[in-house]
Amino acid sequence: MNTAEVYRIDWLPGTDVLHGVCHCGAERTAQDPVELWQWMLAHPEGHSPAPPQKGTAE
């Protein structure tokens, strides 16, 4: 079975802002979709994983 890396970009309603989440858990916001995709595809450069949420195993 093959697994794929998942990248997600959501639009923040009521704004011109996009919210991107890399497969590593790093997050970033930007108004320019090209800037956001370049950041995601540059992984791991400029990425640091999101901190673990309370109540989750590390």
N, C-alpha and C positions, 0 to 999 in steps of 0.2 A: 504494500500500500504506500502510495506517495503522499507526503504532506506538503502543503504549500504555506508560504509565509503570508500572513494576513495584514494588510494595511487598511486603515479605515479613515475616511475623511467625512466629517459631519458638518453641516451648516448650522450655525447658531441662529435660530429664528429671531427675526427682528433686528439683525445686525448684518454687516458685510463681512463677518468673521467666519473663518473655517477652523475647525478643530481636528487635528490629525493625531492618530495613534499608530505608532510603529509596531511591528510584530514583537519587538523587545519590551514593549510597555511604555516607552518614552512618549511624551505628549508635547504638542506644540500648537499654537494658534497663529494664523496669518490671514491676511485679506487676499493674497495672491495665491491661487491654486498651484501655479507653476513652482513658486518658492517652496510651498509645502511638499509637493512631490519630490523636488530636488533634495530637500532635507531627508525625506523618508528613504529615498533610494541611495543616499550617501551613507547609510548605516554601515558601521557603527560611529562614524564621525559626527560629533555634535549630539550624540544620544547618551542619555543616562536613564536607566530604568526608573519607572515610577516607584515610589516607596511602597512597601507592603501595606495592605489595608489591615486594620485591626481585626483580629479574629481569624486571620488566615495563616496557614503554615508557610514557613519560608522554605 
